[in-house]
Structure formats: C-alpha cells, structure tokens
Amino acid sequence: MPRQPFHLVDFRPWPLTSALATFLLAVGLARWFHGHGVLCLCLAITVITLSIVQWWRDVIREGTFIGAHTSYVASGLRWGIILFIVSEVCFFFAFFWAFFHRSLAPTPELGCCWPPVGITPINPFRVPLLNTAVLLASGVTVTWAHHRLIEGNRTNAIQALSLTVALGIYFTFLQLGEYIRAPFSITDRIYGTTFFVSTGFHGAHVLIGTTFLSVCLIRTILSHFSTGHHFGFEAAAWYWHFVDVVWICLYLRIYWWGA
C-alpha cells in the first residue's frame, strides 16, 4: 500500500457503545421524569463515561505517541471543530428565535407584556452578572494558558489552565444555586421554558467544556503538548470561547433585556 498522509482509523466499538448509551440516556431520563427510578439513567451515564474515556484514550495515543495526526489530519480536525461550533451556533440560534418570537409580540395569553403577567424575573445585576464576570475571566485565563503553551512555558500554562477549570466549576455551582432560588419554574409558560432550556443547555456546554479543559490540563501536566503540536488544547480553547460568547448573548437577551 502506498504511503499517504491521512490517518485511517481502526475499527473500534466506541461509536456503537456511545450511540447505545445515548439511547439509554433518553430512555432513562424519560423513566426518571415519570418516577420509575434511576437505574437505567445511571447505567447510561456509566456506559457513556466509559466509552468517552476509552475513545479519548485512543485519540490521545494516536496523536501523541503513534504520530498519526499529520499536518493533513490536523487540518481536517480543525475544520471538523469549526463546523461543529457552527452547528452549535445554529442550535442556540433556535432558542434565541423562540425567545424573540414571543417577547417582541406577546400574546393576550401572556398579558400582552414581557415578562408575562405573574413572572418575577431574576435580577440581572446579581448572580447573572457575577457569572458573566466569571466566564469572561475564564476566557482570559484560557488565552493566557494558550500563549504560555506556545512559548514553551509549561508551568504557567498549567497554572492558567487550572484557574480556567476552577472558574468553570465555580460558574456551574453559581448557576445551580440560581436554579434552586429561581422564583419561577420551567413549566411557567413560555418564559420559564425558554429561560431554563436556553440557560440549561448552556450550562451543559459549560460542563462539557470544563471536562475538555480538565483533560487538557492532565495532558499538559504529562507533557503531551509541544509548542507546535497541541491541537487538542486549541480545540478546547475554541469551544470555551464559543461558550463565553453564547453566555454574553444569553445574559443580554434573557437576563438584562428580557427582564
């Protein structure tokens, strides 16, 4: 077989196990919502976690130790993460559209006003503003880590990346507390639905991004990244900046303008 610069992935079970676990997750969530226990949900989360760990291990092995991620492969991976982020932009655009569709022309059922009659919105200048500052600070620290990594300063990169992960965890705890103390629920008409669905999916993306950066932190400690070969970190940083931008849009749209 002639040599070529592309990487042909070996057959692995992780796509199949991930797909089956995702199906189990949907079933488990439905059963949990209807009060039928959490056994199926816990099983799905366990299988998804194991599949992610094994799949990520194989990708790290290919890119770091085997050298399968050539410049052509790295270019394809970059376009892949760019298209993925574009798809995520379209995903959140649907939530923005739903919010403005109702808020700009509220129907009589909503009291012809926004927020609807009976809804007390969350004060945008308390926890939401603090969360905005936390995410903006995390964007600065992840950029700091990236520049230190390019310069070959691994110690400062580890410090900055650790701070970024800590800020991501802090944001999640702040949002959880906000949900617990919220004066309305997801069933409170279109306002509650759009609020919790939009901010909830963003919170899920923060958890994913925090996990992504945590893996990059471990890899940085283990010296997996070099000054010219660290696409895994770049992908995580791009994703985190996307999460930051989405939150700014959510803050301005729901918390500040929508209130």
Salt bridges, closest charged atoms under 4 A:
ASP58 OD2 - ARG12 NE 3.03
ASP58 OD1 - ARG57 NH2 2.88
ASP58 OD1 - ARG61 NH1 3.93
GLU62 OE1 - HIS7 NE2 3.34
GLU62 OE2 - ARG12 NH2 2.57
GLU88 OE1 - HIS205 NE2 2.13
GLU151 OE2 - ARG148 NH2 2.80
GLU234 OE1 - ARG78 NH2 2.93
GLU234 OE2 - HIS146 NE2 3.82
GLU234 OE2 - HIS230 NE2 3.49
